[in-house]
Each structure stands twice: as C-alpha cells, then as structure tokens.
Amino acid sequence: MQRYKPYPNYKSTSCSWLEKVPGHWSVMRLKNVATCNDDALDEQTDPDYEIEYVDISSVSLSKGIEQSEKLLFEKAPSRARRKVKDGDVIVSTVRTYLKAIAPINHPADNMIVSTGFAVIRPMSNLHSGYAGYLLQSNGFVGDVVARSVGVSYPAINASDLVRIPAVEPPLAEQQTIARFLDHKTAQIDTLIAKKQALLEKLAEKRSALISHAVTKGLDPTVPMKDSGVAWLGEIPAHWGTTRIKFVAKVGNGSTPSRENADYWFDGHFPWLNSSVVNQESVFEADQFVTDLALKECHLPIVTPPAVLVGITGQGKTRGMASKLEITATINQHLVFVKPRDDGFNVDYLRFLFDMAYSFLRNESDGGGSTKGAITCEQIENLAVPFPPIADQAAIALHVQSEVDALIRMQAKIAAVIDRLQEYRSALITNAVTGKIDVRGFKLPEAADQPMQKEVA
C-alpha cells in the first residue's frame, strides 16, 4: 500500500469507524445518498411467473452473488420478494455476521432477492460502482455488525442500516475510485483464481495418489487380477477382497437431549459431531457429556484405533473420514469403524475411506437408502481390497508421507490467498475512505504486472 500517497489535507469526522476524511469530502447518513427497499413483488403475481431467486446463503463479501435458483412464484419462499436492478447493492440485515453484501451488476430482469436483504439504491449524487465498494468496506461492514441486535440471530432494521454514515467524495472522484478498484480487484481476483486452481490440482493429485496406492499397492511389477468389484478394478494378485463388516465393528451414536441438563452440565466425556471429519485426525473435543448420558442415550464408547465417517447432509462432510486419536463418543451423523485385531491397519483404512468418498456419496444418493445419508449397512457392506497387513502398513506410511508434503504445499498457497484477500479488502477500504489518493489513476494500455510484489 506504500506506493499510494495520501491526500494533502484531511478533516476530522464524528463517524465512529472513520477518524478523518479528505478535506473536500462529505460524510452523511446513507439515507441521504441512497434509497432502501424501493420495489417488491406484488402478492398477486402470476403463480407461474418464474423468478431468479437469491438467498442470503448464496452471497458472500468476497465473491458476491455465487448462485441463484430458478423458481415459480407459487413455489418460492415467502421471503422471495425484493426486486433489484443494475447498480443496487444488497446488504444482509439478518445473520449479519455472515457479511452477505454484494453489488448488483446486470441482473436478470426477473432477479428477486430475499427480504433478509436491504436493497440499497444510489441516488444521483452517489455513483453506483463507488457505492458497491463503499458498502463492502471494512468500516461499513463492521458498523452493520456492531449495530445488529440479538445473539444467536443478530439482525439490523433497515431504518437503522440507512442511518450508518456514508463517505461522499465529489461525483467525478467517486467514478475514478470505482474505475481504480474495478481494475485492481480484477487483477487480485485473477491471481486468487490461479492460486485456487493450483489448490484444486493438488487436491486431484492427492485423490489420485491415494486411490492408486490403496488399490494397486506400491510395487508396479507385481501381477494383477480382477478384484471382482466393479468400482475397484484390478488389484495385486496376492491381495484379497472383503467387506468392512468382516474386519471391523461399525456403529453410530446420538445427541442427548439439550433440554436435560443432567446429560450435559459438568460433562467430562468427549462427544463428537460430524464437523470433526474436516480434520485429518481427531485429537480433542469441544463438547462433553455426562456419565448419565452415556448410560441412557445410545452413546457408544469408541477407542482408538478407529475411523470416523460423516454420514448425513448434502454438504461435503458426507462421506469424509478422519482418524480417531482419543477415546470419545459420537452423534448420529457419524459412523465409527473400528478394525478388529486381525483386520485393518487404521491408517490404511482411513485412506480407503478417502478413496471411497465419491462412491459412498453416489450410493447414498441412489434408491434403496435415505437420500442424502449413508447408512451403517452401506458402510458394513462396502467391498474393499484386503492386502496383507505388512502391505497395508507400508502403503499407509508411504501415502501419509506424500500427503503431508501436499498439505504443506496447500497451506502455503492458502496463505497466499488469504494475503491477497486481505489486501483486496484493505485496498477497497483505503480507497473509498480517502486514506489513499487515486485521483491521478488512469487505466493502463497493457496489463501491468506488479500486483504480486504490491501484495507481498
């Protein structure tokens, strides 16, 4: 940010999140430069009218509107009512900690957003491009969150939202700031996209590495045979196949009633939910149950070595697996798979479930099981390769070493993405609040390349 100069003079403001602004700028309430919630769908709208609906969960501060859903009016939720047009900005007024704020750029004529959004429409003295960035700036977003009321479901009234201070440079200057940020954020977004593509390639490499090792072994010269299992293909000739139920114990747990304090208060026994499968291994818990809960609530006591598998939901956790490193109990959204003494090396087993991720998800989405859920029976009947235990140990050791190297690479790339996103946010905030002077900015004739150094 050092390459950008400040304005020559500033003046103090009464705004809690903005100490000073350039001397020729104005600070006024948002309602003085924009209107709010101007248009809504009539309740008498044709039931067959198709809308392009945007809910709060489809919007993020960093990516804007990520998706929309085509719905007939009669099938749409009652909150699908707010009309938008080009140049508007939508600001979430519920669950404000999500920071669901996005500019509206060239929307479909039938785009409708949730009533959980306030639709901010700039007046003639507020440039729409500048407004989009202003309402995404750290100070404004922080003020929205700070003014929200409620703990579990914080919200802000539209009338309170439009009382938040807005920074108003001269209109021509707003246009220059918007052009500057359009150019710079496009550069940053391109870099982020490239880094994210690298992460995807590393994830693909990880999957291919695991799949090959756990089904083909480490020695490319050994003779192969048909496994007899369609999704496995060929395996080394000296390996066998089996089903999980023959070599491991499988079960799941429950959630004790939250209304019964005797199940939770002063609990000491680790209780795990499906969020743990986002970790490679589980070393600790953040929730604990009592001995009474263990006795009365169908809660298995699971000891290492074991693997935990997420079994419900449409999100990515269904089918994901993690190695259990502590004695714990689990809820109904997890299955434990505990190898018998003569069964599987637990690390090899964990990698087997990594390989089986897509297969299990596809199976659980088909007929014969609850949609969106993997059953204990499916886990028990999963056909898998069964190498000699020495082969399992060698494969697990090799794969873990390779995966650890990939994880280190992914962590470095993720750190770069975080820095780019932080820089993007800071650049927007500094430009729209006048901390940097970009009045002399002109679009370069050819794409410049200093962004990497600028961020570093």
Long-range contacts (C-beta under 8 A, 24 or more apart in sequence): 1-423, 1-426, 1-427, 1-430, 1-436, 3-454, 4-430, 4-436, 4-437, 4-438, 5-436, 5-437, 6-435, 6-436, 6-437, 7-434, 7-437, 8-437, 10-434, 13-165, 14-165, 15-139, 15-165, 16-143, 17-139, 17-140, 17-142, 17-143, 17-165, 18-139, 18-165, 18-167, 18-433, 21-167, 21-433, 21-434, 22-169, 22-434, 22-437, 24-169, 24-170, 25-167, 25-168, 25-169, 25-170, 25-434, 26-167, 26-168, 26-169, 27-165, 27-166, 27-167, 27-168, 28-165, 28-166, 28-168, 29-162, 29-163, 29-164, 29-165, 29-166, 30-120, 30-161, 30-162, 30-163, 30-164, 30-165, 30-166, 31-162, 31-163, 32-166, 33-122, 33-123, 33-125, 33-126, 33-131, 33-166, 33-168, 34-120, 34-121, 34-122, 34-123, 34-126, 34-131, 34-162, 34-166, 35-120, 35-121, 35-123, 36-118, 36-119, 36-120, 36-121, 36-158, 36-161, 36-162, 37-82, 37-118, 37-119, 37-158, 38-83, 38-119, 38-121, 39-82, 39-83, 39-84, 39-85, 39-119, 40-81, 40-82, 40-83, 41-73, 41-80, 41-81, 41-82, 41-83, 41-112, 45-73, 46-73, 47-72, 47-73, 47-74, 48-72, 48-73, 48-74, 49-73, 49-110, 50-110, 51-76, 51-80, 51-110, 51-111, 51-112, 52-107, 52-108, 52-110, 52-111, 52-112, 53-77, 53-80, 53-111, 53-112, 53-113, 53-114, 54-90, 54-111, 54-112, 54-113, 54-114, 54-117, 55-79, 55-113, 55-114, 55-116, 56-92, 56-94, 56-95, 56-98, 56-100, 56-114, 56-116, 56-117, 57-100, 59-90, 59-92, 59-100, 59-101, 59-102, 59-117, 60-98, 60-99, 60-100, 60-102, 61-99, 61-100, 61-101, 61-102, 61-136, 61-141, 62-421, 62-424, 64-102, 64-103, 65-102, 65-104, 68-111, 76-112, 77-114, 79-114, 79-115, 79-116, 80-112, 80-113, 80-114, 80-115, 81-112, 81-114, 81-115, 82-112, 82-113, 82-114, 82-115, 82-117, 82-119, 83-111, 83-112, 83-119, 84-111, 84-112, 84-113, 84-119, 85-121, 86-128, 87-121, 87-122, 87-128, 87-131, 88-119, 88-120, 88-121, 88-122, 88-128, 89-119, 89-120, 89-122, 89-128, 89-131, 89-132, 89-135, 90-117, 90-118, 90-119, 90-120, 91-117, 91-118, 91-120, 91-135, 91-144, 91-161, 92-116, 92-117, 92-118, 93-117, 93-118, 93-155, 93-156, 93-157, 93-158, 93-161, 94-153, 94-154, 94-155, 95-153, 95-154, 95-155, 96-144, 96-145, 96-148, 96-154, 96-155, 96-156, 97-145, 97-148, 97-154, 99-141, 99-144, 99-145, 101-135, 101-136, 101-141, 101-144, 103-128, 103-129, 103-131, 103-132, 103-133, 103-135, 103-136, 118-158, 118-161, 118-162, 120-162, 125-168, 125-171, 126-166, 126-168, 126-174, 127-171, 127-174, 127-175, 127-178, 129-174, 129-175, 129-178, 129-179, 129-181, 129-182, 130-169, 130-174, 130-175, 130-177, 130-178, 130-432, 132-178, 133-177, 133-178, 133-181, 133-428, 133-431, 133-432, 134-166, 134-167, 134-432, 136-428, 137-428, 137-429, 137-432, 137-433, 138-425, 138-426, 138-429, 139-429, 139-433, 140-164, 140-166, 167-432, 167-433, 167-434, 169-434, 173-439, 176-438, 176-439, 176-441, 177-431, 177-432, 177-438, 179-441, 179-443, 180-431, 180-438, 180-441, 181-427, 181-428, 181-431, 181-432, 183-441, 183-443, 184-427, 184-451, 185-424, 185-427, 185-428, 187-447, 187-451, 188-420, 188-423, 188-424, 188-427, 188-451, 188-455, 189-424, 191-420, 191-451, 191-452, 191-455, 192-417, 192-420, 192-421, 192-424, 195-413, 195-416, 195-417, 195-420, 196-417, 198-413, 199-410, 199-413, 199-414, 199-417, 202-406, 202-409, 202-410, 202-413, 203-410, 205-406, 206-403, 206-406, 207-354, 207-355, 209-399, 209-402, 209-403, 209-406, 210-351, 210-354, 210-355, 210-399, 210-403, 211-355, 213-351, 213-395, 213-398, 213-399, 214-348, 214-351, 214-352, 214-355, 214-385, 214-395, 214-399, 215-355, 215-385, 217-387, 217-391, 217-395, 218-391, 218-394, 218-395, 218-398, 227-385, 229-383, 231-359, 231-383, 232-383, 232-384, 232-385, 235-385, 236-387, 236-391, 238-388, 239-385, 239-386, 239-387, 239-388, 239-391, 240-385, 240-386, 240-387, 241-383, 241-384, 241-385, 241-386, 242-383, 242-384, 242-386, 243-380, 243-381, 243-382, 243-383, 243-384, 244-337, 244-379, 244-380, 244-381, 244-382, 244-384, 245-380, 245-381, 247-339, 247-340, 247-342, 247-343, 247-344, 247-386, 248-337, 248-338, 248-339, 248-340, 248-343, 248-344, 248-349, 249-336, 249-337, 249-338, 249-340, 250-335, 250-336, 250-337, 250-338, 250-376, 250-379, 250-380, 251-300, 251-335, 251-336, 251-376, 252-300, 252-311, 252-330, 252-331, 252-332, 252-333, 252-334, 252-335, 252-336, 252-376, 253-298, 253-299, 253-300, 253-329, 253-330, 253-331, 253-332, 253-334, 253-336, 254-297, 254-298, 254-299, 254-331, 254-332, 255-331, 255-332, 256-289, 256-293, 256-296, 256-297, 256-299, 257-297, 262-290, 262-292, 262-293, 263-289, 263-290, 263-292, 263-293, 263-296, 263-297, 264-288, 264-289, 264-290, 264-293, 265-290, 266-290, 267-293, 269-293, 269-294, 269-328, 269-329, 270-326, 270-327, 270-328, 270-329, 271-299, 271-328, 271-329, 271-330, 271-331, 272-308, 272-328, 272-329, 272-330, 272-331, 272-334, 273-330, 273-331, 273-333, 273-334, 274-310, 274-311, 274-312, 274-313, 274-317, 274-331, 274-333, 274-334, 275-317, 276-308, 276-322, 276-334, 277-308, 277-309, 277-310, 277-317, 277-320, 277-321, 277-322, 277-334, 278-317, 278-320, 278-322, 279-322, 280-322, 280-323, 280-407, 281-322, 281-323, 281-324, 281-325, 282-308, 282-322, 282-323, 282-324, 282-325, 282-326, 282-328, 283-325, 283-326, 284-326, 285-326, 285-328, 289-329, 294-329, 299-329, 299-330, 300-329, 300-330, 300-336, 301-327, 301-328, 301-329, 302-327, 302-328, 302-329, 302-330, 302-336, 302-338, 303-327, 303-338, 304-346, 305-338, 305-339, 305-346, 306-336, 306-337, 306-338, 306-339, 306-346, 307-336, 307-337, 307-338, 307-346, 307-349, 307-350, 307-353, 308-334, 308-335, 308-336, 308-337, 309-334, 309-335, 309-336, 309-337, 309-353, 309-360, 309-374, 309-379, 310-334, 311-335, 311-364, 311-373, 311-374, 311-375, 311-376, 311-379, 312-372, 312-373, 312-374, 313-372, 313-373, 314-372, 318-360, 318-361, 318-364, 318-372, 318-373, 318-374, 319-353, 319-356, 319-357, 319-358, 319-360, 319-361, 319-364, 319-374, 320-357, 321-350, 321-353, 321-354, 321-357, 322-350, 323-347, 323-350, 335-374, 335-376, 335-379, 337-379, 342-389, 344-392, 345-389, 345-392, 345-393, 345-396, 347-393, 347-396, 347-397, 347-400, 348-387, 348-392, 348-393, 348-395, 348-396, 351-395, 351-396, 351-399, 352-384, 352-385, 356-382, 356-384, 419-455, 419-456, 420-455, 423-454, 423-455
